[in-house]
Amino acid sequence: MNPKRIISLVPSQTELLFDLGLEDEIVGVTKFCIHPANKVKNKVVVGGTKTLNIRQIQTLKPDLILANKEENTRGQIEELQRLYPVHVTDMTTLPDVLLMIREVGMLVGRALEADKLAQQIEHQLQPPSIPRYQSVAYLLWRNPYMVAANDTFIQSMLEIAGFNNAFIDQTRYPEVTPHDLRKAQPDLIFLSSEPYPFKQKHSAELQKICPSAKVILVDSEVFSWYGSRLLRAPNYFRKLHNEINHDQTTN
């Protein structure tokens, strides 16, 4: 029997569930589940992704909970697993995402819709056939600086978008110093819109550290949200390259 009371603890998967047509079945979301805005506002908020209100979740009596290894805390997920069916995902590559979409589709009775969506994403998100020349330092935190390195979904998206990761020789989300940034000599520095809310004012301090690099504020949802939001990625990447290329030809 398909689940009738679903709680999603992963913002990108919450959006996926809505796009699969499960508005009525979703009973709980996190405070970071912001898409689609007109629909999530009607759902019960069960805390943050890493600060779940277990008692609130219990009152909702879920028959399926969607969680993620990176976004949620192990202790809280293990507690929930003793009470409810919990589907835990772990994303580092596009194939991981396509498998997750299909698995979720099977779990919630939307297998055909999910397979169609996965095929559409796979078709649109093909790595570029041309060589990647520009290197990128993708910053997602400040004080201390933290970058997305190898073995992350962001790294996979940088590759698909046609960039080289300046910190490909490291793994996960290492802390880096201004000296590390200068040594890496990135052509581009991407300032992620989350989890740290980088703004234009932060560009100047990075520009001082790496004067030859171009500093750009980027939409982190495109680089780190796995699910139906990936359909927006191809158009966003085209605009990003056009912005970079335009600035390079006018300077």
C-alpha positions in Angstrom: 0.0 0.0 0.0 1.3 3.4 -0.9 2.1 5.8 2.0 -0.5 8.3 2.9 1.4 10.3 5.5 4.8 11.3 4.4 7.3 13.5 6.2 10.3 14.9 4.2 13.4 16.0 6.1 15.2 17.0 2.9 14.3 20.2 1.1 15.2 19.1 -2.4 13.2 15.8 -1.9 10.3 17.8 -0.5 10.1 19.7 -3.8 10.4 16.4 -5.7 7.5 14.9 -3.8 5.3 17.8 -4.7 6.4 17.6 -8.4 5.4 13.9 -8.4 1.9 15.0 -7.4 1.9 14.1 -3.7 0.6 17.3 -2.2 -2.1 15.6 -0.1 0.2 12.8 1.2 2.9 15.2 2.6 2.1 16.0 6.2 5.4 17.3 7.5 8.5 19.3 6.2 11.5 21.1 7.7 11.8 24.9 8.0 14.3 24.7 5.2 11.8 23.2 2.8 10.9 26.3 0.9 9.8 25.0 -2.6 7.2 25.2 -3.8 6.5 28.1 -1.6 2.7 28.2 -2.1 2.4 24.6 -1.0 4.9 24.0 1.7 3.4 26.9 3.7 0.4 24.6 4.4 2.4 21.8 5.9 3.5 21.2 9.5 7.1 22.2 10.2 9.0 19.6 12.2 12.1 21.6 12.9 15.4 22.1 11.0 17.1 19.4 9.1 19.6 18.9 11.9 17.3 19.9 14.8 14.2 17.8 14.3 11.3 17.9 16.8 10.8 14.2 17.3 7.6 14.7 19.4 6.1 16.8 16.6 6.9 14.1 14.1 5.3 11.5 16.4 2.0 13.5 16.5 1.9 13.3 12.7 2.0 9.5 12.6 4.0 9.2 9.4 4.1 6.0 7.4 7.2 7.1 5.5 10.0 9.5 6.3 12.5 10.7 3.7 16.0 11.6 5.1 19.5 12.1 3.9 22.9 11.1 5.4 24.5 14.5 5.0 21.6 16.8 5.7 20.2 15.1 8.8 21.9 13.9 12.0 22.6 10.2 12.5 21.3 10.1 16.1 17.9 11.5 15.2 17.5 9.4 12.1 18.3 6.2 14.1 15.7 7.2 16.7 13.1 7.7 14.0 14.1 4.4 12.3 13.0 2.6 15.5 9.6 4.0 15.1 8.8 4.5 11.4 9.9 3.4 7.9 12.7 5.8 7.0 14.3 6.0 3.5 17.8 7.4 3.9 19.7 8.7 0.8 23.4 9.6 0.2 24.1 11.7 -2.9 27.5 12.4 -4.5 26.9 11.9 -8.2 24.2 12.4 -10.8 23.6 8.6 -11.1 22.9 8.6 -7.4 20.2 11.2 -7.9 18.6 9.4 -10.8 18.5 6.2 -8.7 17.0 8.1 -5.8 14.3 9.7 -7.9 13.3 6.2 -9.2 13.4 4.6 -5.7 11.3 7.4 -4.2 8.9 7.0 -7.1 8.5 3.3 -6.4 8.0 4.0 -2.6 5.2 6.5 -3.1 3.4 4.9 -6.0 4.6 7.3 -8.7 7.1 5.0 -10.5 6.1 6.1 -14.0 6.2 9.8 -13.2 9.6 9.4 -11.4 11.1 7.5 -14.3 10.0 10.1 -16.8 11.5 12.8 -14.6 14.8 10.9 -14.2 15.1 10.4 -18.0 14.4 14.1 -18.6 17.2 15.1 -16.1 19.6 12.6 -17.5 19.0 13.8 -21.0 19.5 17.5 -20.2 22.5 17.2 -17.8 25.2 15.7 -19.9 28.8 16.7 -19.1 30.4 18.9 -21.8 32.4 17.3 -24.5 34.8 20.2 -24.7 37.8 20.3 -22.3 37.3 22.1 -19.0 39.8 25.0 -18.6 38.5 27.3 -15.9 39.2 26.2 -12.3 36.7 27.1 -9.5 37.0 27.5 -5.8 33.4 26.9 -4.6 33.0 28.5 -1.1 30.1 27.5 1.1 31.2 29.0 4.4 33.1 31.9 5.9 35.0 32.3 9.2 36.6 29.8 8.5 36.4 29.5 4.8 35.1 26.1 3.6 35.0 24.8 0.1 33.3 22.0 -1.7 36.0 19.5 -2.8 35.9 15.9 -4.2 33.4 13.3 -3.2 30.5 15.8 -3.1 27.4 16.4 -5.2 28.6 19.9 -5.7 31.8 18.6 -7.3 29.7 16.5 -9.7 27.6 19.5 -10.7 30.7 21.7 -11.2 32.0 19.0 -13.6 28.7 18.8 -15.5 28.6 22.6 -15.7 32.1 22.5 -17.4 34.4 23.6 -14.6 37.5 22.2 -12.9 37.4 22.1 -9.1 40.5 23.9 -7.8 40.3 21.7 -4.7 39.7 18.3 -6.4 42.7 16.8 -4.5 40.8 17.2 -1.2 37.6 15.5 -0.1 34.3 16.7 1.2 34.2 20.2 2.8 37.7 21.1 4.0 38.5 24.4 5.8 40.9 26.5 3.7 43.0 29.6 4.6 43.6 32.7 2.5 47.0 31.1 1.8 45.3 27.9 0.5 43.1 30.0 -1.8 46.1 31.9 -3.2 48.0 28.7 -3.7 45.2 27.1 -5.6 45.1 30.0 -8.0 41.4 29.6 -9.1 40.2 31.3 -12.2 36.8 31.7 -10.6 35.5 31.9 -7.0 31.9 30.9 -6.6 30.2 32.2 -3.4 27.3 29.9 -2.6 24.0 31.4 -1.5 23.7 28.8 1.2 24.4 27.5 3.8 26.4 30.7 4.4 24.5 33.7 3.1 27.2 35.2 0.9 26.4 38.6 -0.4 28.0 41.0 -2.8 29.9 42.7 0.0 31.9 39.5 0.6 33.3 39.6 -3.0 35.8 42.3 -2.1 37.5 40.4 0.6 37.9 37.4 -1.7 39.1 39.6 -4.5 41.9 40.9 -2.2 43.0 37.3 -1.5 42.9 36.2 -5.2 43.2 39.4 -7.3 43.2 37.6 -10.6 40.1 35.5 -9.9 36.6 36.5 -10.9 34.3 36.3 -7.9 30.7 35.4 -8.6 27.6 34.9 -6.4 25.9 31.6 -7.4 22.6 29.9 -6.7 23.5 27.0 -4.4 20.2 25.3 -5.1 21.3 24.6 -8.7 24.6 23.1 -7.5 23.4 21.2 -4.4 19.7 20.4 -4.6 19.1 16.9 -6.0 15.7 16.2 -7.4 13.4 18.0 -9.8 15.2 21.3 -9.3 17.9 19.9 -11.5 15.7 20.6 -14.5 16.6 24.3 -14.0 20.4 23.6 -14.1 21.1 23.6 -17.9 19.6 27.0 -18.4 21.3 28.4 -15.3 24.7 27.0 -16.4 24.3 28.6 -19.8 23.6 32.0 -18.3 26.6 31.6 -15.9 29.0 30.8 -18.8 27.6 33.7 -20.8 28.2 36.0 -17.8 31.8 34.8 -17.4 32.6 35.0 -21.1 31.0 38.5 -21.4 33.1 39.8 -18.6 36.3 38.3 -20.0 35.7 39.8 -23.5 35.0 43.2 -22.1 37.9 43.4 -19.7 
